[in-house]
Structures are given as C-alpha cells and as structure tokens.
Amino acid sequence: MVRHIVFFKFEDNSPANTAQIKERFMRMEGKIEGMQNLEVGINFSTEERAFDMALSCDFNNKDGLLFYATHPVHVEIVTYLKSINTVTKVVDYEY
C-alpha cells in the first residue's frame, strides 16, 4: 500500500474558505480508480509552523498514485490551488 499525505497553507485560511476547499477534495471520493481511502482535516493548531489542512489518501501501489496524479478530477483541484497561491508539502510512502 502507498500513503499520500499533503499539507496545505492558504493565503485565506478563514473557516469559510477552508471548508469550501475541503468540500472540493471530498468530491474526489469514489471518482478515482485505485484510491482506497480519502481523509481531509482542517487544522485547529495556532502554532506558527502549522499548516491549514492535511489530505491523506491510500493506493494499492505506486502506479495507483501515478494514476491519481494525472486524473482530471485531481488535476482540476491542483489547478485551482495553484491559482490561489497555495503552499504545499508532500510525503509519499509505502506501508
């Protein structure tokens, strides 16, 4: 199995904006073949080093992750996030 975790920092991290972005992510559920799990969490920590949101999803293998990376549903979200100057950090690992 492969786990894909992404942390996001938004220019506008208001509750309304983060809720709207979470909803965009959740629309991927069940639409991308090979995605086994999708979890999105909105951060509540006020630490300076904290990010605003985390996404975690699981795939059967690296090929599933590569398929996800280029899937139109995912690409649409990435394009949107780039348009609002989102900072991201990613970790991908096998378990």
C-alpha positions as CSV (number, residue, x, y, z in Angstrom):
1,M,0.0,0.0,0.0
2,V,1.0,3.6,-0.6
3,R,0.0,6.5,1.5
4,H,0.0,10.1,0.0
5,I,-0.1,12.9,2.5
6,V,-0.2,16.6,1.6
7,F,-0.2,19.6,3.8
8,F,-1.6,22.9,2.6
9,K,-1.1,26.6,3.7
10,F,-3.6,29.0,2.2
11,E,-3.4,32.8,1.9
12,D,-7.0,32.9,3.1
13,N,-7.3,30.4,5.9
14,S,-10.7,31.6,7.0
15,P,-13.2,28.9,8.2
16,A,-15.4,29.5,5.1
17,N,-12.5,29.1,2.7
18,T,-11.0,26.0,4.3
19,A,-14.5,24.4,4.4
20,Q,-15.0,25.1,0.7
21,I,-11.6,23.6,-0.2
22,K,-12.3,20.5,2.0
23,E,-15.5,20.0,0.1
24,R,-13.6,20.2,-3.2
25,F,-11.3,17.5,-2.0
26,M,-14.1,15.3,-0.7
27,R,-15.7,15.3,-4.2
28,M,-12.8,13.1,-5.4
29,E,-14.1,10.3,-3.2
30,G,-15.2,7.4,-5.3
31,K,-14.2,9.0,-8.6
32,I,-10.6,8.0,-8.9
33,E,-9.9,4.3,-9.5
34,G,-7.4,2.8,-7.1
35,M,-7.9,5.4,-4.3
36,Q,-8.7,3.3,-1.3
37,N,-9.2,6.0,1.3
38,L,-9.5,9.8,1.4
39,E,-9.3,11.9,4.5
40,V,-9.1,15.6,4.8
41,G,-8.6,17.5,8.0
42,I,-8.7,21.2,8.8
43,N,-6.1,22.3,11.3
44,F,-7.0,23.8,14.6
45,S,-3.5,24.5,15.9
46,T,-2.5,28.1,16.2
47,E,1.3,27.4,16.1
48,E,3.2,29.5,13.6
49,R,4.7,26.4,11.9
50,A,1.2,24.8,11.4
51,F,-0.3,24.2,8.0
52,D,-4.0,24.9,7.4
53,M,-5.1,21.5,6.1
54,A,-4.0,17.9,5.5
55,L,-5.0,15.4,2.9
56,S,-4.3,11.7,3.3
57,C,-5.2,9.0,0.8
58,D,-4.2,5.4,0.2
59,F,-3.5,3.5,-3.0
60,N,-2.7,-0.2,-3.7
61,N,0.7,0.7,-5.2
62,K,2.8,3.4,-6.8
63,D,1.0,3.0,-10.1
64,G,-2.3,3.9,-8.4
65,L,-0.6,7.1,-7.0
66,L,0.7,8.0,-10.5
67,F,-2.8,7.4,-12.0
68,Y,-4.3,9.8,-9.3
69,A,-1.7,12.4,-10.0
70,T,-2.8,12.8,-13.6
71,H,-6.5,12.1,-13.2
72,P,-8.7,15.0,-14.4
73,V,-10.6,15.3,-11.1
74,H,-7.3,15.7,-9.2
75,V,-5.7,18.0,-11.8
76,E,-8.7,20.3,-11.6
77,I,-8.2,20.7,-7.8
78,V,-4.4,21.2,-8.2
79,T,-5.0,23.9,-10.9
80,Y,-7.4,25.7,-8.5
81,L,-5.0,25.5,-5.6
82,K,-2.2,26.9,-7.7
83,S,-4.4,29.8,-8.8
84,I,-4.9,30.8,-5.1
85,N,-1.1,30.6,-4.3
86,T,-1.3,27.6,-2.0
87,V,1.9,26.3,-0.4
88,T,2.1,22.5,-0.2
89,K,4.4,19.9,1.3
90,V,4.0,16.2,0.4
91,V,5.1,12.8,1.8
92,D,4.5,9.5,-0.1
93,Y,5.5,6.2,1.5
94,E,4.8,2.5,1.2
95,Y,3.5,0.6,4.2
